[in-house]
Amino acid sequence: MPSAVLTANDQGGPQTTAKAIPKLIPRRKPQTADQPVNPPPSTPSLPLPPPLDSHVYSHPTRRILSERDHKLFLASPTHDLIVSFVFHLSDAAGDQTVSGVKQLPIAKDPAIVALLAVLDEAEERLKQCPAQDTGSRFGNPAFRDFLQLVEESSPAWHKKLGITNDGAINEISAYLAQSFGNGTRIDYGSGHELNFILWLLCLRQLSILPDSIFPALALLIFPRYLKLMRDVQSTYYLEPAGSHGVWGLDDYQFLPFLIGASQLVDHRHIRPLSIHNEMIVDECAGDYLYLDQIKWVNATKTVQGLRWHSPMLDDISSAKSWSKVEAGMRKMFLAEVLGKLPVAQHFLFGSLLPAAEGMSQDAESRVGEEDLGRLLWD
């Protein structure tokens, strides 16, 4: 009967089983879903609003004038506050629909009702400033009349939100004014869109907007702002600020894609490729920001098909999941918005969103041409 132990070798030395079997070399542990190669940016904690008993307000100004200023901003608490607020709004939209949030008690919160009233009144100001017949396709000068009415109405709007301090109104009004576009260039872009979010952040810093109503901010207030800006763009034929938008996703907006992707992360049926299904887009656009923005983009282009007029959105639709899309959008926000000097140079800093110490002291290195960077989907 054969033995389990090997006999002596040719030289007569004993050979054990352990020596006969080659050593096993462990394979490299494969990456799992819990260990992504390039994990998505996490949501930083959101600090409490600051005490304002003896607060001194200041009118916001540009403070990023050089590469050094930009680096100081990226390492500042204000940068982290902006990231935290935007990501918390995005998280608040998760597993929610617009119609569903409308049925929640937070939809009747006095702050939400007041914000909607402000945007409705801004729509009325738009109707008071019809476009002029200039014969030009872009840049209707009546846009400046609209911005003037917005500026004149701003103090009353903020008092409706419960703000009585003139210094506070003066400071946060600057962000609201910037959120409608630039009157000199008669253009609008995703940087102006971000100013609307910064306006909401300032209201949160004033303790006007409690964190409990974030789902309503993301899915009621922000979509109402988007609708208003679509009307403004259509009325005055605003030029896109930049070439095809900062990231090439859309001529004017970015945040609907970030918040919209967060909405759809756990959806059972809608997939990234569903943006090519006209029936799904038409039926679900009212509830989902990502699909609503896709519908709007398709409706405003003269050529048909995302592949031709929005190739980056077309490429993103091949992602395996909405989690992948959301992760990419978060990376883009950090790298292509806050992380790009040609974009960040337009940010405004006051007392509620303060500049870092030392900013604006060295402005020798001026802003150069915009570097669009690469899309971070890996």
Secondary structure, 3 states (H helix, E strand, C coil): CCCCCCCCCCCCCCCCHHHHCCCCCCCCCCCCCCCCCCCCCCCCCCCCCCCCCCCCCCCCEECCCCHHHHHHHHCCHHHHHHHHHHHHHHHHCCCCCHHHHHCCHHHHCHHHHHHHHHHHHHHHHHHCCCCCCCCCCCCCCHHHHHHHHHHHHHHHHHHHCCCCCHHHHHHHHHHHHHCCCECCCCEECHHHHHHHHHHHHHHHHCCCCCHHHHHHHHHHHHHHHHHHHHHHHHHHCCEECCCCCCCCCCCCCCHHHHHHHHHHCCCCCCCHHHHHCHHHHHHHCCCCHHHHHHHHHHHHCCCCCHHHHCHHHHHHCCCCCHHHHHHHHHHHHHHHHHCCHHHHCCCEECCCCCCCCCCCCCCCCCCCCCCCCCCCCC
